[in-house]
Amino acid sequence: MKPLVDHLSCPVCMGRLQHTHMTACGHRYCESCIRECIDRLRRCPCCNTALRHDQLIKDAQFDTLIGKIDVIM
């Protein structure tokens, strides 16, 4: 289960993903974390790709998956 749990953590805050948003470059973050990064750096923290707020995609399905995994753990 450990390798799976690693994919449920935000690379910015290192906590469990909350209100997951995905970037155009395919990375997932907590909504508040990635919005703050865009405001400060205008880049993806993982790959340094230029990034704007309007390029974020809310990932509700990933949030649902995290909820189901939390139940079985």
CNS distance restraints for C-alpha pairs under 8 A (distance, minus, plus):
assign (resid   1 and name CA) (resid   5 and name CA) 6.27 0.50 0.50
assign (resid   2 and name CA) (resid   6 and name CA) 6.39 0.50 0.50
assign (resid   3 and name CA) (resid   7 and name CA) 7.10 0.50 0.50
assign (resid   4 and name CA) (resid   8 and name CA) 7.10 0.50 0.50
assign (resid   5 and name CA) (resid   9 and name CA) 7.10 0.50 0.50
assign (resid   8 and name CA) (resid  16 and name CA) 5.79 0.50 0.50
assign (resid   8 and name CA) (resid  17 and name CA) 5.85 0.50 0.50
assign (resid   8 and name CA) (resid  66 and name CA) 6.92 0.50 0.50
assign (resid   9 and name CA) (resid  14 and name CA) 5.49 0.50 0.50
assign (resid   9 and name CA) (resid  15 and name CA) 5.26 0.50 0.50
assign (resid   9 and name CA) (resid  16 and name CA) 4.51 0.50 0.50
assign (resid   9 and name CA) (resid  17 and name CA) 5.30 0.50 0.50
assign (resid  10 and name CA) (resid  14 and name CA) 4.89 0.50 0.50
assign (resid  10 and name CA) (resid  15 and name CA) 5.62 0.50 0.50
assign (resid  10 and name CA) (resid  16 and name CA) 6.10 0.50 0.50
assign (resid  10 and name CA) (resid  17 and name CA) 5.19 0.50 0.50
assign (resid  10 and name CA) (resid  28 and name CA) 6.98 0.50 0.50
assign (resid  10 and name CA) (resid  29 and name CA) 5.00 0.50 0.50
assign (resid  10 and name CA) (resid  30 and name CA) 6.09 0.50 0.50
assign (resid  11 and name CA) (resid  29 and name CA) 6.73 0.50 0.50
assign (resid  11 and name CA) (resid  46 and name CA) 7.66 0.50 0.50
assign (resid  12 and name CA) (resid  29 and name CA) 7.19 0.50 0.50
assign (resid  12 and name CA) (resid  33 and name CA) 6.38 0.50 0.50
assign (resid  12 and name CA) (resid  34 and name CA) 7.83 0.50 0.50
assign (resid  12 and name CA) (resid  45 and name CA) 7.50 0.50 0.50
assign (resid  13 and name CA) (resid  33 and name CA) 7.02 0.50 0.50
assign (resid  17 and name CA) (resid  29 and name CA) 6.34 0.50 0.50
assign (resid  17 and name CA) (resid  30 and name CA) 5.10 0.50 0.50
assign (resid  17 and name CA) (resid  63 and name CA) 7.66 0.50 0.50
assign (resid  18 and name CA) (resid  29 and name CA) 7.86 0.50 0.50
assign (resid  18 and name CA) (resid  30 and name CA) 4.92 0.50 0.50
assign (resid  18 and name CA) (resid  31 and name CA) 6.93 0.50 0.50
assign (resid  18 and name CA) (resid  63 and name CA) 7.09 0.50 0.50
assign (resid  19 and name CA) (resid  30 and name CA) 5.59 0.50 0.50
assign (resid  19 and name CA) (resid  31 and name CA) 5.44 0.50 0.50
assign (resid  19 and name CA) (resid  58 and name CA) 7.51 0.50 0.50
assign (resid  19 and name CA) (resid  59 and name CA) 7.60 0.50 0.50
assign (resid  19 and name CA) (resid  60 and name CA) 7.41 0.50 0.50
assign (resid  19 and name CA) (resid  63 and name CA) 6.65 0.50 0.50
assign (resid  20 and name CA) (resid  28 and name CA) 6.44 0.50 0.50
assign (resid  20 and name CA) (resid  29 and name CA) 5.64 0.50 0.50
assign (resid  20 and name CA) (resid  30 and name CA) 4.83 0.50 0.50
assign (resid  20 and name CA) (resid  31 and name CA) 5.67 0.50 0.50
assign (resid  20 and name CA) (resid  58 and name CA) 6.19 0.50 0.50
assign (resid  20 and name CA) (resid  59 and name CA) 5.38 0.50 0.50
assign (resid  20 and name CA) (resid  60 and name CA) 6.88 0.50 0.50
assign (resid  20 and name CA) (resid  62 and name CA) 6.92 0.50 0.50
assign (resid  20 and name CA) (resid  63 and name CA) 6.20 0.50 0.50
assign (resid  21 and name CA) (resid  28 and name CA) 5.64 0.50 0.50
assign (resid  21 and name CA) (resid  29 and name CA) 5.57 0.50 0.50
assign (resid  21 and name CA) (resid  30 and name CA) 6.19 0.50 0.50
assign (resid  21 and name CA) (resid  31 and name CA) 5.47 0.50 0.50
assign (resid  21 and name CA) (resid  34 and name CA) 7.75 0.50 0.50
assign (resid  21 and name CA) (resid  56 and name CA) 6.16 0.50 0.50
assign (resid  21 and name CA) (resid  57 and name CA) 5.35 0.50 0.50
assign (resid  21 and name CA) (resid  58 and name CA) 4.41 0.50 0.50
assign (resid  21 and name CA) (resid  59 and name CA) 5.25 0.50 0.50
assign (resid  22 and name CA) (resid  26 and name CA) 5.99 0.50 0.50
assign (resid  22 and name CA) (resid  27 and name CA) 5.45 0.50 0.50
assign (resid  22 and name CA) (resid  28 and name CA) 4.40 0.50 0.50
assign (resid  22 and name CA) (resid  29 and name CA) 6.49 0.50 0.50
assign (resid  22 and name CA) (resid  56 and name CA) 5.76 0.50 0.50
assign (resid  22 and name CA) (resid  57 and name CA) 5.10 0.50 0.50
assign (resid  22 and name CA) (resid  58 and name CA) 6.36 0.50 0.50
assign (resid  22 and name CA) (resid  59 and name CA) 6.36 0.50 0.50
assign (resid  23 and name CA) (resid  27 and name CA) 5.39 0.50 0.50
assign (resid  23 and name CA) (resid  28 and name CA) 6.52 0.50 0.50
assign (resid  23 and name CA) (resid  44 and name CA) 7.65 0.50 0.50
assign (resid  23 and name CA) (resid  51 and name CA) 7.73 0.50 0.50
assign (resid  23 and name CA) (resid  55 and name CA) 6.45 0.50 0.50
assign (resid  23 and name CA) (resid  56 and name CA) 5.00 0.50 0.50
assign (resid  23 and name CA) (resid  57 and name CA) 6.38 0.50 0.50
assign (resid  24 and name CA) (resid  51 and name CA) 7.91 0.50 0.50
assign (resid  24 and name CA) (resid  55 and name CA) 6.04 0.50 0.50
assign (resid  24 and name CA) (resid  56 and name CA) 6.67 0.50 0.50
assign (resid  24 and name CA) (resid  57 and name CA) 7.72 0.50 0.50
assign (resid  25 and name CA) (resid  49 and name CA) 7.27 0.50 0.50
assign (resid  27 and name CA) (resid  46 and name CA) 7.39 0.50 0.50
assign (resid  29 and name CA) (resid  33 and name CA) 6.44 0.50 0.50
assign (resid  29 and name CA) (resid  34 and name CA) 5.83 0.50 0.50
assign (resid  30 and name CA) (resid  34 and name CA) 6.32 0.50 0.50
assign (resid  31 and name CA) (resid  35 and name CA) 6.11 0.50 0.50
assign (resid  32 and name CA) (resid  36 and name CA) 6.16 0.50 0.50
assign (resid  33 and name CA) (resid  37 and name CA) 6.30 0.50 0.50
assign (resid  34 and name CA) (resid  38 and name CA) 6.13 0.50 0.50
assign (resid  34 and name CA) (resid  44 and name CA) 7.82 0.50 0.50
assign (resid  35 and name CA) (resid  39 and name CA) 6.20 0.50 0.50
assign (resid  35 and name CA) (resid  53 and name CA) 6.82 0.50 0.50
assign (resid  36 and name CA) (resid  40 and name CA) 6.18 0.50 0.50
assign (resid  37 and name CA) (resid  41 and name CA) 5.57 0.50 0.50
assign (resid  37 and name CA) (resid  42 and name CA) 6.60 0.50 0.50
assign (resid  37 and name CA) (resid  43 and name CA) 7.01 0.50 0.50
assign (resid  37 and name CA) (resid  44 and name CA) 7.37 0.50 0.50
assign (resid  37 and name CA) (resid  45 and name CA) 7.12 0.50 0.50
assign (resid  38 and name CA) (resid  42 and name CA) 4.08 0.50 0.50
assign (resid  38 and name CA) (resid  43 and name CA) 5.88 0.50 0.50
assign (resid  38 and name CA) (resid  44 and name CA) 7.36 0.50 0.50
assign (resid  38 and name CA) (resid  51 and name CA) 6.51 0.50 0.50
assign (resid  38 and name CA) (resid  52 and name CA) 6.36 0.50 0.50
assign (resid  38 and name CA) (resid  53 and name CA) 6.86 0.50 0.50
assign (resid  42 and name CA) (resid  50 and name CA) 5.93 0.50 0.50
assign (resid  42 and name CA) (resid  51 and name CA) 5.32 0.50 0.50
assign (resid  42 and name CA) (resid  52 and name CA) 6.37 0.50 0.50
assign (resid  43 and name CA) (resid  48 and name CA) 5.18 0.50 0.50
assign (resid  43 and name CA) (resid  49 and name CA) 5.31 0.50 0.50
assign (resid  43 and name CA) (resid  50 and name CA) 4.40 0.50 0.50
assign (resid  43 and name CA) (resid  51 and name CA) 4.86 0.50 0.50
assign (resid  43 and name CA) (resid  52 and name CA) 7.80 0.50 0.50
assign (resid  44 and name CA) (resid  48 and name CA) 4.76 0.50 0.50
assign (resid  44 and name CA) (resid  49 and name CA) 5.25 0.50 0.50
assign (resid  44 and name CA) (resid  50 and name CA) 6.48 0.50 0.50
assign (resid  44 and name CA) (resid  51 and name CA) 6.13 0.50 0.50
assign (resid  51 and name CA) (resid  55 and name CA) 6.78 0.50 0.50
assign (resid  52 and name CA) (resid  56 and name CA) 7.36 0.50 0.50
assign (resid  59 and name CA) (resid  63 and name CA) 6.67 0.50 0.50
assign (resid  60 and name CA) (resid  64 and name CA) 6.29 0.50 0.50
assign (resid  61 and name CA) (resid  65 and name CA) 6.22 0.50 0.50
assign (resid  62 and name CA) (resid  66 and name CA) 6.20 0.50 0.50
assign (resid  63 and name CA) (resid  67 and name CA) 6.29 0.50 0.50
assign (resid  64 and name CA) (resid  68 and name CA) 6.37 0.50 0.50
assign (resid  65 and name CA) (resid  69 and name CA) 6.22 0.50 0.50
assign (resid  66 and name CA) (resid  70 and name CA) 6.10 0.50 0.50
assign (resid  67 and name CA) (resid  71 and name CA) 6.45 0.50 0.50
assign (resid  68 and name CA) (resid  72 and name CA) 6.73 0.50 0.50
assign (resid  69 and name CA) (resid  73 and name CA) 6.23 0.50 0.50
